[in-house]
């Protein structure tokens, strides 16, 4: 049978600067594997993407419409956090965040 996960907690980290450039904005989603005592944490980073349509075109030029979209992307900088409770997963994430950014 396939594993099924339930989203039990969503935590957003207050945006912070780490060096030059845009602020880091992270989200931690804590999932519970149904039928077990296993919890998993996945980290996402809020990124800005500039979107521009390619159609309709005028004289082979795309339109000037642009939109800056904020999109959560899975952050591969962090490993997946495993634990026996949501609190355990959150503490592992906080420790990793502290080690990485001080």
N, C-alpha and C positions, 0 to 999 in steps of 0.2 A: 504494500500500500504506500502511496505517496505521503510525504510529510506535509502536515498542514500547520501553519503558524497563525497565531492571533496577535495582532498589534495591541500591546498592553500599555505602553508609555511612548510619548513623543516629547523630546526635550530640545529646545533651541538654545544655543549658546549665544550670549550677547556678543555682537560684532566687536572685533578687536584688531588692532594693528600689530603686525609682526614684521618689522622692516618697512621698506618702501613699497608703495602700491596700494591696491584695494584692501579693504578690511576683510578678514576671514569671518565667514558666517557658517557655522556648522549646525547640523541637526542630527540627533541620535534617535533612532527608532529601536525600541526594545520589543522583541517578538518572543512569544511563548510557543514552544512546540506542543501542540495538542496531544494529550495523553501521556505526557512526560513531565519531569521536573526540570526541563532544560530551557534556558533562555538564551537568546542571541541578540546582539546589538549590531546594527548597521549604521555607518556614518555617511552622511550626505553633506555636500558643500553647496551653498547657494552661489550660483555663478550668473554673470550677466552675459547674454548673447545678443548680438545685434542681428536682427532678422530683416531681410529685404526680399520681397517677392521677385520672381523672374518673369512673371507675366502679369498683366499684358505689357507687351513691348511696343515702343514707338521707334521706328527706324533702327531696329536691332538694339535699342537701349532699354534696360529695365526701368521701371518706374522709380521715382525718388523716394517712395514711401519707405521709411525705416522704423523699426520698433526695437527698443531695448527690452528684452524679456529676462526676467529672473527665473531661473530653472534650477531645481535641486538635482545635482548629479552625484552618483555614488563616488565616494572619495576613497581611492585605492591607497592613499597614504596611510590609512589606518587598517589594521587587521580586523577581522570580524571578532567581536568580543563574545565569549561564551561564559555562562555562569549558571548557578543554581537558583538565582532569584533576579528580579529586575534591579534591585539595589546593588547586587554583586556586579552586574553588567555596567551599571552607571558608574560605580566606583572605579572599575577598570578603565572606562573611557576617560574619566577625570584624571586618573593617573597618567594615561598616555598623553592627554592634552597638556598636562603640566610638564612632562618630560620633553615633549616636542617644542613647546613654546615658552616654557618657564613661568 
